[in-house]
Amino acid sequence: MRIYTTTSFQRKYEKLCKIKKRYACLSDRLYDFVFERNLTPRGDLLYRRKENQAEVFKARLKSCTNNGKSYGFRMAYLILPEYAILLEVYPKWGPKRADDITPEGVGYLLAEALGEKDDHMLLELQANDKKKKMEFHEQVEETMIERLDEEE
């Protein structure tokens, strides 16, 4: 399954990772959830659309201390049959803590993600297995030849 992120997800993730004192483990927690556990749908279901099998989940990730998931991070992500889009990440503790996502917030995140998908602005997320880190890459627009090859 291909995994993408919105540009705002990348910015928030990178800002949080820079706060080493409190959020140093975020990259490890996210890497584990996305690549080691294969981003399986779990957590709180925030949104479901049956016609295209789209679902938005909110997952809990462990904290950097031994306080468990309640003091950890939250991540919202959209799952579709062909790909997934990471929408939001935020901590539940520390100086950058945030409240839970509201239904209006889910709508905003979906609109942002689908708009970026249409404009080919989503970032493709790939694993660097040697460093156990995530890498963000610009989405390459498919050429007509690639589309024809996929149809055959």
Contact map, one row per residue, 1 for C-alpha under 8 A:
11100000000000000000000000000000000000000000000000000000000000000000000000000000011100000000000000000000000000000000000000000000000000000000000000000000
11110000000000000000000000000000000000000000000000000000000000000000000000000000011100000000000000000000000000000000000000011000000000000000000000000000
11111000000000000000000000000000000000000000000000000000000000000000000000000000001111000000000000000000000000000000000000011100000000000000000000000000
01111100000000000000000000000000000000000000000000000000000000000000000000000000001111000000000000000000000000000000000001111000000000000000000000000000
00111110110000000000000000000000000000000000000000000000000000000000000000000000000011100000000000000000000000001000000001111000000000000000000000000000
00011111110000000000000000000000000000000000000000000000000000000000000000000000000011100000000000000000000000011001000011100000000000000000000000000000
00001111111000000000000000000000000000000000000000000000000000000000000000000000000000000000000000000000000000000000000011100000000000000000000000000000
00000111111100000000000000000000000000000000000000000000000000000000000000000000000000010000000000000000000000000000000000000000000000000000000000000000
00001111111110000000000000000000000000000000000000000000000000000000000000000000000001111000000000000000000000000000000000000000000000000000000000000000
00001111111111000000000000000000000000000000000000000000000000000000000000000000000000000000000000000000000000000000000000000000000000010000000000000000
00000011111111100000000000000000000000000000000000000000000000000000000000000000000000000000000000000000000000000000000000000000000000000000000000000000
00000001111111110000000000000000000000000000000000000000000000000000000000000000000000011100000000000000000000000000000000000000000000000000000000000000
00000000111111111000000000000000000000000000000000000000000000000000000000000000000000001000000000000000000000000000000000000000000000000000000000000000
00000000011111111100000000000000000000000000000000000000000000000000000000000000000000000000000000000000000000000000000000000000000000000000000000000000
00000000001111111110000000000000000000000000000000000000000000000000000000000000000000000000000000000000000000000000000000000000000000000000000000000000
00000000000111111110001001000000000000000000000000000000000000000000000000000000000000000000000100000000000000000000000000000000000000000000000000000000
00000000000011111111001111100000000000000000000000000000000000000000000000000000000000000000000000000000000000000000000000000000000000000000000000000000
00000000000001111111001100000000000000000000000000000000000000000000000000000000000000000000000000000000000000000000000000000000000000000000000000000000
00000000000000111111111100000000000000000000000000000000000000000000000000000000000000000000000000000000000000000000000000000000000000000000000000000000
00000000000000001111111100000000000000000000000000000000000000000000000000000000000000000000000000000000000000000000000000000000000000000000000000000000
00000000000000000011111100000000000000000000000000000000000000000000000000000000000000000000000000000000000000000000000000000000000000000000000000000000
00000000000000000011111100000000000000000000000000000000000000010000000000000000000000000000010000000000000000000000000000000000000000000000000000000000
00000000000000011111111111000000000000000000000000000000000000010000000000000000000000000000000000000000000000000000000000000000000000000000000000000000
00000000000000001111111111100000000000000000000000000000000000010000000000000000000000000000000000000000000000000000000000000000000000000000000000000000
00000000000000001000001111111000000000000000000000000000000000110000000000000000000000000000000000000000000000000000000000000000000000000000000000000000
00000000000000011000001111111100000000000000000000000000000000010000000010000000000000000000000000000000000000000000000000000000000000000000000000000000
00000000000000001000000111111110000000000000000000000000000000000000000000000000000000000000000000000000000000000000000000000000000011000000000000000000
00000000000000000000000011111111000000000000000000000000000000000000000000000000000000000000000000000000000000000000000000000000000110000000000000000000
00000000000000000000000011111111100000000000000000000000000011000000000000000000000000000000000000000000000000000000000000000000000000000000000000000000
00000000000000000000000001111111110000000000000000000000000010000000000000000000000000000000000000000000000000000000000000000000000000000000000000000000
00000000000000000000000000111111111100000000000000000000000000000000000000000000000000000000000000000000000000000000000000000010000111000000000000000000
00000000000000000000000000011111111110000000000000000000000000000000000000000000000000000000000000000000000000000000000000000000000000000000000000000000
00000000000000000000000000001111111111100000000000000000000010000000000000000000000000000000000000000000000000000000000000000000000000000000000000000000
00000000000000000000000000000111111111100000000000000000000000000000000000000000000000000000000000000000000000000000000000000000000000000000000000000000
00000000000000000000000000000011111111100000000000000000000000000000000000000000000000000000000000000000000000000000000000000010000000000000000000000000
00000000000000000000000000000011111111000000000000000000000000000000000000000000000000000000000000000000000000000000000000000000000000000000000000000000
00000000000000000000000000000001111111110000000000000000000000000000000000000000000000000000000000000000000000000000000000000000000000000000000000000000
00000000000000000000000000000000111111110000000000000000000000000000000000000000000000000000000000000000000000000000000000000000000000000000000000000000
00000000000000000000000000000000111011111000000000000000000000000000000000000000000000000000000000000000000000000000000000000000000000000000000000000000
00000000000000000000000000000000000011111100000000000000000000000000000000000000000000000000000000000000000000000000000000000000000000000000000000000000
00000000000000000000000000000000000000111110000000000000100000000000000000000010000000000000000000000000000000000000000000000000000000000000000000000000
00000000000000000000000000000000000000011111100000000000111000000000000000000000000000000000000000000000000000000000000000000000000000000000000000000000
00000000000000000000000000000000000000001111100000000000111100000000000000000000000000000000000000000000000000000000000000000000000000000000000000000000
00000000000000000000000000000000000000000111110000000000111000000000000000000000000000000000000000000000000000000000000000000000000000000000000000000000
00000000000000000000000000000000000000000111111100000011110000000000000000000000000000000000000000000000000000000000000000000000000000000000000000000000
00000000000000000000000000000000000000000001111100000011110000000000000000000000000000000000000000000010010000000000000000000000000000000000000000000000
00000000000000000000000000000000000000000000111110000111100000000000000000000000000000000000000000000000010000000000000000000000000000000000000000000000
00000000000000000000000000000000000000000000111111001111000000000000000000000000000000000000000000000000000000000000000000000000000000000000000000000000
00000000000000000000000000000000000000000000001111111110000000000000000000000000000000000000000000000000000000000000000000000000000000000000000000000000
00000000000000000000000000000000000000000000000111111100000000000000000000000000000000000000000000000000000000000000000000000000000000000000000000000000
00000000000000000000000000000000000000000000000011111100000000000000000000000000000000000000000000000000000000000000000000000000000000000000000000000000
00000000000000000000000000000000000000000000000011111100000000000000000000000001000000000000000000000000000000000000000000000000000000000000000000000000
00000000000000000000000000000000000000000000000111111110000000000000000000000001100000000000000000000000000000000000000000000000000000000000000000000000
00000000000000000000000000000000000000000000001111111111000000000000000000000111100000000000000000000000000000000000000000000000000000000000000000000000
00000000000000000000000000000000000000000000111110001111100000000000000000000111000000000000000000000000000000000000000000000000000000000000000000000000
00000000000000000000000000000000000000000000111100000111110000000000000000011110000000000000000000000000000000000000000000000000000000000000000000000000
00000000000000000000000000000000000000001111111000000011111000000000000000011110000000000000000000000000000000000000000000000000000000000000000000000000
00000000000000000000000000000000000000000111110000000001111100000000000001111000000000000000000000000000000000000000000000000000000000000000000000000000
00000000000000000000000000000000000000000111000000000000111110000000000001110000000000000000000000000000000000000000000000000000000000000000000000000000
00000000000000000000000000000000000000000010000000000000011111000000110111100000000000000000000000000000000000000000000000000000000000000000000000000000
00000000000000000000000000001100100000000000000000000000001111100000100111100000000000000000000000000000000000000000000000000000000000000000000000000000
00000000000000000000000000001000000000000000000000000000000111110011111110000000000000000000000000000000000000000000000000000000000000000000000000000000
00000000000000000000000010000000000000000000000000000000000011111111111110000000000000000000000000000000000000000000000000000000000000000000000000000000
00000000000000000000011111000000000000000000000000000000000001111110000100000000000000000000000000000000000000000000000000000000000000000000000000000000
00000000000000000000000000000000000000000000000000000000000000111111000000000000000000000000000000000000000000000000000000000000000000000000000000000000
00000000000000000000000000000000000000000000000000000000000000111111000000000000000000000000000000000000000000000000000000000000000000000000000000000000
00000000000000000000000000000000000000000000000000000000000001111111111100000000000000000000000000000000000000000000000000000000000000000000000000000000
00000000000000000000000000000000000000000000000000000000000001101111111100000000000000000000000000000000000000000000000000000000000000000000000000000000
00000000000000000000000000000000000000000000000000000000000111100011111110000000000000000000000000000000000000000000000000000000000000000000000000000000
00000000000000000000000000000000000000000000000000000000000101100011111100000000000000000001000000000000000000000000000000000000000000000000000000000000
00000000000000000000000000000000000000000000000000000000000001100011111110000000000000000011100000000000000000000000000000000000000000000000000000000000
00000000000000000000000000000000000000000000000000000000000111110011111111000000000000000011100000000000000000000000000000000000000000000000000000000000
00000000000000000000000001000000000000000000000000000000000111100000101111100000000000001111000000000000000000000000000000000000000000000000000000000000
00000000000000000000000000000000000000000000000000000000011110000000000111110000000000011111000000000000000000000000000000000000000000000000000000000000
00000000000000000000000000000000000000000000000000000000011110000000000011111000000001111100000000000000000000000000000000000000000000000000000000000000
00000000000000000000000000000000000000000000000000000001111000000000000001111100000001111000000000000000000000000000000000000000000000000000000000000000
00000000000000000000000000000000000000000000000000000001110000000000000000111110000111110000000000000000000000000000000000000000000000000000000000000000
00000000000000000000000000000000000000000000000000000111100000000000000000011111000111100000000000000000000001000000000000000000000000000000000000000000
00000000000000000000000000000000000000001000000000000111100000000000000000001111101110000000000000000000000000000000000000000000000000000000000000000000
00000000000000000000000000000000000000000000000000011110000000000000000000000111111100000000000000000000000000000000000000000000000000000000000000000000
00000000000000000000000000000000000000000000000000001100000000000000000000000011111000000000000000000000000000000000000000000000000000000000000000000000
11000000000000000000000000000000000000000000000000000000000000000000000000000001111100000000000000000000000000000000000000000000000000000000000000000000
11110000000000000000000000000000000000000000000000000000000000000000000000000011111110000000000000000000000000000000000000000000000000000000000000000000
11110000000000000000000000000000000000000000000000000000000000000000000000001111011111000000000000000000000000000000000000000000000000000000000000000000
00111100000000000000000000000000000000000000000000000000000000000000000000001110001111100000000000000000000000001000000000000000000000000000000000000000
00111100100000000000000000000000000000000000000000000000000000000000000000111100000111110000000000000000000000000000000000000000000000000000000000000000
00001100100000000000000000000000000000000000000000000000000000000000000000111100000011111000000000000000000011001000000000000000000000000000000000000000
00000001100100000000000000000000000000000000000000000000000000000000000001111000000001111100000000000000000010000000000000000000000000000000000000000000
00000000100110000000000000000000000000000000000000000000000000000000000011110000000000111110000000000000000000000000000000000000000000000000000000000000
00000000000100000000000000000000000000000000000000000000000000000000000011100000000000011111000111000000000000000000000000000000000000000000000000000000
00000000000000000000000000000000000000000000000000000000000000000000001111000000000000001111110111000000000000000000000000000000000000000000000000000000
00000000000000000000000000000000000000000000000000000000000000000000011111000000000000000111110011100000000000000000000000000000000000000000000000000000
00000000000000000000000000000000000000000000000000000000000000000000001100000000000000000011111111000000000000000000000000000000000000000000000000000000
00000000000000000000010000000000000000000000000000000000000000000000000000000000000000000011111110000000000000000000000000000000000000000000000000000000
00000000000000000000000000000000000000000000000000000000000000000000000000000000000000000000111110000000000000000000000000000000000000000000000000000000
00000000000000010000000000000000000000000000000000000000000000000000000000000000000000000110111111000000000000000000000000000000000000000000000000000000
00000000000000000000000000000000000000000000000000000000000000000000000000000000000000000111111111100000000000000000000000000000000000000000000000000000
00000000000000000000000000000000000000000000000000000000000000000000000000000000000000000111100111110000000000000000000000000000000000000000000000000000
00000000000000000000000000000000000000000000000000000000000000000000000000000000000000000001000011111000000000000000000000000000000000000000000000000000
00000000000000000000000000000000000000000000000000000000000000000000000000000000000000000000000001111100000000000000000000000000000000000000000000000000
00000000000000000000000000000000000000000000000000000000000000000000000000000000000000000000000000111110110000000000000000000000000000000000000000000000
00000000000000000000000000000000000000000000000000000000000000000000000000000000000000000000000000011111110000000000000000000000000000000000000000000000
00000000000000000000000000000000000000000000010000000000000000000000000000000000000000000000000000001111111000000000000000000000000000000000000000000000
00000000000000000000000000000000000000000000000000000000000000000000000000000000000000000000000000000111111100000000000000000000000000000000000000000000
00000000000000000000000000000000000000000000000000000000000000000000000000000000000000000000000000001111111110000000000000000000000000000000000000000000
00000000000000000000000000000000000000000000011000000000000000000000000000000000000000000000000000001111111111000000000000000000000000000000000000000000
00000000000000000000000000000000000000000000000000000000000000000000000000000000000000000000000000000011111111100000000000000000000000000000000000000000
00000000000000000000000000000000000000000000000000000000000000000000000000000000000000000000000000000001111111110000000000000000000000000000000000000000
00000000000000000000000000000000000000000000000000000000000000000000000000000000000000110000000000000000111111111000000000000000000000000000000000000000
00000000000000000000000000000000000000000000000000000000000000000000000000000100000000100000000000000000011111111100000000000000000000000000000000000000
00000000000000000000000000000000000000000000000000000000000000000000000000000000000000000000000000000000001111111110000000000000000000000000000000000000
00000100000000000000000000000000000000000000000000000000000000000000000000000000000000000000000000000000000111111111000000000000000000000000000000000000
00001100000000000000000000000000000000000000000000000000000000000000000000000000000010100000000000000000000011111111100001000000000000000000000000000000
00000000000000000000000000000000000000000000000000000000000000000000000000000000000000000000000000000000000001111111110000000000000000000000000000000000
00000000000000000000000000000000000000000000000000000000000000000000000000000000000000000000000000000000000000111111111000000000000000000000000000000000
00000100000000000000000000000000000000000000000000000000000000000000000000000000000000000000000000000000000000011111111111000000000000000000000000000000
00000000000000000000000000000000000000000000000000000000000000000000000000000000000000000000000000000000000000001111111111000000000000000000000000000000
00000000000000000000000000000000000000000000000000000000000000000000000000000000000000000000000000000000000000000111111110000000000000000000000000000000
00000000000000000000000000000000000000000000000000000000000000000000000000000000000000000000000000000000000000000011111110000000000000000000000000000000
00000000000000000000000000000000000000000000000000000000000000000000000000000000000000000000000000000000000000000001111111000000000000000011100000000000
00000110000000000000000000000000000000000000000000000000000000000000000000000000000000000000000000000000000000000001111111100000000000000110000000000000
00011110000000000000000000000000000000000000000000000000000000000000000000000000000000000000000000000000000000001001100111110000000000000110000000000000
00011110000000000000000000000000000000000000000000000000000000000000000000000000000000000000000000000000000000000000000011111000000000011110000000000000
01111000000000000000000000000000000000000000000000000000000000000000000000000000000000000000000000000000000000000000000001111100000000011110000000000000
01111000000000000000000000000000000000000000000000000000000000000000000000000000000000000000000000000000000000000000000000111110000001111000000000000000
00100000000000000000000000000000000000000000000000000000000000000000000000000000000000000000000000000000000000000000000000011111000001111000000000000000
00000000000000000000000000000010001000000000000000000000000000000000000000000000000000000000000000000000000000000000000000001111100111100000000000000000
00000000000000000000000000000000000000000000000000000000000000000000000000000000000000000000000000000000000000000000000000000111111111100000000000000000
00000000000000000000000000000000000000000000000000000000000000000000000000000000000000000000000000000000000000000000000000000011111110000000000000000000
00000000000000000000000000000000000000000000000000000000000000000000000000000000000000000000000000000000000000000000000000000001111110000000000000000000
00000000000000000000000000000000000000000000000000000000000000000000000000000000000000000000000000000000000000000000000000000001111110000000000000000000
00000000000000000000000000010010000000000000000000000000000000000000000000000000000000000000000000000000000000000000000000000011111111000000000000000000
00000000000000000000000000110010000000000000000000000000000000000000000000000000000000000000000000000000000000000000000000000011111111100000000000000000
00000000000000000000000000100010000000000000000000000000000000000000000000000000000000000000000000000000000000000000000000001111000111110000000000000000
00000000000000000000000000000000000000000000000000000000000000000000000000000000000000000000000000000000000000000000000000001111000011111000000000000000
00000000010000000000000000000000000000000000000000000000000000000000000000000000000000000000000000000000000000000000000000111100000001111100000000000000
00000000000000000000000000000000000000000000000000000000000000000000000000000000000000000000000000000000000000000000000000111100000000111110000000000000
00000000000000000000000000000000000000000000000000000000000000000000000000000000000000000000000000000000000000000000000011110000000000011111000000000000
00000000000000000000000000000000000000000000000000000000000000000000000000000000000000000000000000000000000000000000000111110000000000001111100000000000
00000000000000000000000000000000000000000000000000000000000000000000000000000000000000000000000000000000000000000000000100000000000000000111110000000000
00000000000000000000000000000000000000000000000000000000000000000000000000000000000000000000000000000000000000000000000100000000000000000011111000000000
00000000000000000000000000000000000000000000000000000000000000000000000000000000000000000000000000000000000000000000000000000000000000000001111101100000
00000000000000000000000000000000000000000000000000000000000000000000000000000000000000000000000000000000000000000000000000000000000000000000111111100000
00000000000000000000000000000000000000000000000000000000000000000000000000000000000000000000000000000000000000000000000000000000000000000000011111110000
00000000000000000000000000000000000000000000000000000000000000000000000000000000000000000000000000000000000000000000000000000000000000000000001111111000
00000000000000000000000000000000000000000000000000000000000000000000000000000000000000000000000000000000000000000000000000000000000000000000011111111100
00000000000000000000000000000000000000000000000000000000000000000000000000000000000000000000000000000000000000000000000000000000000000000000011111111110
00000000000000000000000000000000000000000000000000000000000000000000000000000000000000000000000000000000000000000000000000000000000000000000000111111111
00000000000000000000000000000000000000000000000000000000000000000000000000000000000000000000000000000000000000000000000000000000000000000000000011111111
00000000000000000000000000000000000000000000000000000000000000000000000000000000000000000000000000000000000000000000000000000000000000000000000001111111
00000000000000000000000000000000000000000000000000000000000000000000000000000000000000000000000000000000000000000000000000000000000000000000000000111111
00000000000000000000000000000000000000000000000000000000000000000000000000000000000000000000000000000000000000000000000000000000000000000000000000011111
